[in-house]
Amino acid sequence: MSTDRVTIDLADNGVAQVRFNRPDKMNALDPAQFEAIIAAGEELRTMKGLRAVVLAGEGRAFCAGLDLSNFTAAPDDERKPLTERTHGNANLFQEVAMTWRKCPVPVIAAVHGVCFGGGLQIASGADIRVIHPATRMAIMEMKWGLVPDMGGYHLWRGLVRDDHLRELVYTNREFSGQEALSLGLATHVTEDPLGKASEIANEIANRNPEAIRGAKRLSEAMLEQSGDDILMAESVEQAAVIRTPNQIEAVMAGMQKRAANFIDG
């Protein structure tokens, strides 16, 4: 399960290791990379036995953002308007970040080296971000006279304080992985982001997979829905898992102090 640009390696415990595989260009985003990332995201949505995803970049960087040297505009008669929704609620450029939120299981991004522009918006699509303290990061678009438009504004809600976000966008200043923790863009900062991200994913893989997927749906509902609708969504998700074989197995494994043996649907 791999392409030249993005690789997927599914372990026996249900953790998929996903890698951006363009190390010679610091995993920068050209048209082929956009398509490969979206294809990988779509593959994960229907993957049997999937319980968690670790997302990282090969080589020296997570993702350096747009590859301006190779990103040529399509002719006017081929270019789709940015307002056209080509991937559900998103256009192609937004989907490389939004696809991780659409993944049915938690996604943990392991970020190192450089994480600029579109790369930062992709990382923001993950449920959890584990970042090396020396990672160079920026919301880069204003440098090129543009606004962030790859899902960032949707994904940064609840992560970054409003005034901090405005400053980062308006100035496109660079900040470190260490500062990202205080800004809200990092969940953990560590010298070994891939190791920590894999540890978290392995822990998630040991939980009831049906409850994990329900919890991810609720996390998305919490940002999108009204209070009354969230209360109902909680009840719907709980009714779907309570007293099921996997939920009973979670209780028995906890009481017997053993690893649970869950069945994937």
matplotlib code that plots the C-alpha trace (Angstrom):
import matplotlib.pyplot as plt

x = [0.0, 2.3, 3.0, 6.1, 4.9, 3.1, 3.6, 1.2, 2.4, -0.3, 1.0, -0.7, -2.1, -4.0, -1.6, -0.9, 2.5, 1.9, 4.9, 5.2, 7.9, 9.5, 12.6, 14.7, 12.1, 11.5, 8.0, 6.9, 3.5, 3.4, 0.4, 1.4, 1.9, -1.5, -3.1, -1.0, -1.9, -5.6, -5.5, -3.8, -6.5, -9.2, -7.5, -7.4, -11.1, -12.0, -9.0, -9.9, -8.6, -7.4, -7.2, -4.8, -2.6, 0.9, 1.6, 5.2, 7.6, 10.7, 14.0, 14.7, 11.2, 7.6, 6.5, 8.0, 4.7, 4.0, 6.7, 6.7, 9.4, 7.2, 3.6, 2.5, -1.0, -3.3, -4.6, -7.6, -9.9, -8.8, -8.4, -11.3, -12.6, -11.3, -15.0, -15.9, -16.3, -14.5, -14.1, -17.2, -16.9, -13.5, -11.6, -8.5, -6.1, -8.1, -8.6, -4.9, -5.5, -9.2, -8.7, -7.1, -10.2, -12.3, -10.2, -12.4, -9.6, -7.3, -4.3, -1.1, 1.3, 5.0, 6.5, 10.2, 12.6, 10.4, 6.6, 5.6, 2.4, 0.4, 2.5, 1.4, -2.2, -1.9, -0.4, -3.3, -5.7, -4.3, -6.0, -2.7, 0.6, 3.9, 6.7, 10.4, 11.4, 13.7, 11.1, 10.8, 7.2, 5.2, 1.8, 3.6, 1.0, 1.2, 4.8, 3.4, 0.6, -2.0, -4.3, -4.2, -6.7, -5.9, -8.3, -6.3, -9.0, -11.4, -8.8, -7.3, -10.5, -10.1, -6.3, -4.8, -5.9, -7.4, -4.8, -1.9, -3.4, -3.9, -0.3, 1.1, -1.1, -0.5, 3.3, 4.1, 6.8, 8.7, 8.4, 9.8, 8.3, 8.9, 6.9, 4.2, 3.3, 2.5, 0.6, -1.6, -0.3, 1.6, 0.2, 3.6, 7.2, 9.9, 13.3, 11.7, 8.4, 8.0, 8.6, 6.2, 3.5, 3.8, 3.6, 0.3, -1.0, -0.2, -2.1, -5.1, -4.9, -5.5, -8.8, -12.3, -12.1, -15.8, -15.6, -12.5, -14.3, -17.4, -15.2, -13.6, -17.0, -18.0, -14.8, -15.8, -19.4, -18.2, -16.7, -19.6, -22.9, -25.0, -25.1, -28.4, -27.2, -23.9, -25.9, -27.9, -24.8, -23.3, -26.3, -26.4, -22.7, -23.0, -26.1, -24.2, -21.3, -22.8, -23.1, -21.6, -18.9, -16.0, -17.3, -17.8, -14.3, -12.9, -14.5, -13.3, -9.7, -9.5, -10.8, -8.5, -5.5, -4.8, -4.6, -8.0, -8.8, -11.1, -12.8, -12.7, -15.9]
y = [0.0, 2.8, 5.2, 7.0, 10.1, 8.8, 5.4, 3.5, 0.7, -1.0, -2.9, -5.9, -3.8, -1.5, 1.4, 2.8, 4.6, 7.1, 9.0, 11.9, 10.5, 13.4, 14.0, 15.6, 18.5, 18.5, 17.0, 20.2, 20.2, 20.1, 18.8, 15.2, 15.5, 17.0, 14.0, 11.4, 12.8, 12.9, 9.4, 8.1, 9.8, 8.2, 4.8, 5.1, 5.7, 2.2, 0.3, -2.8, -3.1, 0.5, 1.9, 4.9, 6.8, 8.2, 10.9, 12.0, 13.1, 11.3, 13.1, 16.4, 17.9, 17.2, 19.5, 22.7, 24.0, 24.7, 23.8, 27.1, 26.0, 23.3, 24.5, 25.8, 27.1, 25.2, 26.9, 29.1, 26.6, 23.8, 25.6, 24.9, 27.9, 27.8, 28.1, 24.8, 22.0, 19.1, 17.0, 17.2, 20.4, 21.3, 22.1, 20.1, 22.3, 22.2, 18.5, 17.7, 19.0, 18.2, 14.5, 13.8, 15.1, 12.9, 9.9, 7.7, 7.1, 9.4, 10.8, 11.8, 14.0, 13.7, 17.0, 17.7, 19.9, 22.4, 22.8, 25.9, 27.1, 24.3, 21.9, 23.5, 23.4, 19.7, 19.1, 21.1, 18.5, 15.8, 15.1, 15.4, 17.0, 15.9, 18.3, 18.5, 21.7, 22.9, 22.6, 25.7, 26.7, 29.5, 30.4, 31.4, 32.6, 36.3, 36.3, 35.7, 38.1, 35.4, 34.3, 30.9, 28.8, 25.2, 24.6, 26.4, 28.8, 25.9, 23.7, 26.4, 27.1, 26.0, 25.6, 29.1, 32.1, 34.7, 37.5, 35.0, 33.6, 37.1, 38.0, 34.7, 35.2, 38.9, 38.8, 35.2, 35.2, 32.0, 30.2, 27.1, 23.8, 24.8, 28.0, 26.0, 24.4, 27.7, 28.9, 25.8, 24.3, 21.5, 18.8, 17.5, 18.8, 16.1, 15.3, 12.1, 13.1, 10.0, 7.7, 9.7, 9.8, 6.0, 5.5, 7.4, 5.6, 2.2, 3.2, 4.2, 0.9, -0.8, 0.9, -0.2, 0.7, 1.4, 3.8, 5.5, 6.2, 7.5, 9.8, 11.2, 11.9, 13.7, 15.7, 17.0, 17.6, 19.6, 22.2, 22.3, 21.7, 23.4, 22.4, 20.5, 18.7, 17.7, 16.3, 14.2, 13.1, 11.9, 9.8, 8.3, 7.3, 5.8, 3.8, 2.4, 1.0, 0.2, -3.5, -4.5, -7.3, -4.8, -2.7, -5.8, -6.9, -3.5, -4.0, -7.6, -6.8, -4.0, -6.1, -9.0, -6.7, -8.1, -6.9, -6.6, -8.7, -6.4, -7.4, -4.9, -4.3]
z = [0.0, -1.3, -4.1, -5.0, -3.1, -0.1, 1.6, 3.9, 6.2, 8.3, 11.3, 12.9, 15.7, 13.3, 13.4, 9.9, 9.4, 6.6, 5.1, 2.8, 0.5, -1.4, 0.7, -2.0, -2.0, 1.8, 0.9, -0.7, -2.4, -6.2, -8.2, -7.9, -4.2, -3.7, -5.6, -3.7, -0.3, -1.1, -2.5, 0.7, 2.8, 0.8, 1.1, 4.8, 5.2, 4.0, 5.3, 7.2, 10.7, 10.9, 14.5, 14.4, 11.9, 12.4, 9.8, 9.2, 6.5, 5.2, 5.1, 6.7, 6.9, 7.6, 4.7, 3.4, 1.9, -1.7, -4.2, -6.1, -8.5, -10.0, -9.2, -12.6, -13.0, -15.3, -18.4, -17.9, -19.5, -17.2, -13.9, -11.5, -9.4, -5.8, -4.7, -6.4, -3.9, -5.5, -2.4, -0.3, 1.7, 0.3, -2.8, -3.8, -1.9, 1.3, 1.1, 1.8, 5.3, 5.7, 4.7, 8.1, 9.9, 7.6, 8.5, 10.8, 13.4, 15.2, 13.3, 15.1, 13.2, 14.0, 12.8, 12.4, 10.4, 8.5, 8.6, 6.5, 4.9, 3.5, 5.6, 8.8, 7.6, 6.9, 10.4, 11.8, 10.3, 12.6, 15.9, 17.8, 16.8, 18.3, 17.3, 17.6, 19.6, 16.8, 14.0, 11.9, 11.5, 9.9, 8.5, 5.3, 2.8, 3.5, 2.3, -1.1, -0.8, -0.2, 2.7, 4.2, 2.2, 2.8, 5.6, 8.3, 9.5, 9.9, 11.7, 14.0, 15.8, 19.4, 19.0, 18.7, 20.6, 18.3, 18.7, 18.4, 15.2, 13.7, 14.4, 12.9, 9.7, 9.3, 9.7, 8.5, 11.2, 11.8, 15.2, 16.7, 17.6, 21.2, 20.8, 19.0, 22.3, 24.0, 20.9, 20.9, 17.6, 19.4, 21.7, 22.7, 22.1, 22.2, 20.7, 19.2, 17.7, 15.6, 18.6, 20.8, 18.0, 17.6, 21.3, 21.4, 18.3, 19.9, 23.1, 21.0, 19.2, 22.5, 23.0, 21.8, 18.1, 17.9, 20.9, 19.4, 16.1, 18.0, 20.1, 17.0, 15.5, 18.7, 18.6, 15.2, 16.3, 19.3, 16.9, 14.4, 16.3, 18.8, 22.5, 22.1, 19.0, 20.8, 23.7, 21.3, 19.4, 22.7, 23.4, 19.9, 20.0, 23.5, 22.6, 19.6, 21.7, 25.2, 25.9, 22.6, 22.6, 22.3, 25.2, 27.4, 26.4, 27.4, 30.9, 31.3, 30.1, 32.6, 35.5, 34.6, 34.0, 30.5, 27.0, 25.3, 22.3, 20.2, 17.0, 14.1, 12.3]

ax = plt.figure().add_subplot(projection="3d")
ax.plot(x, y, z, "-o")
ax.set_aspect("equal")
plt.show()
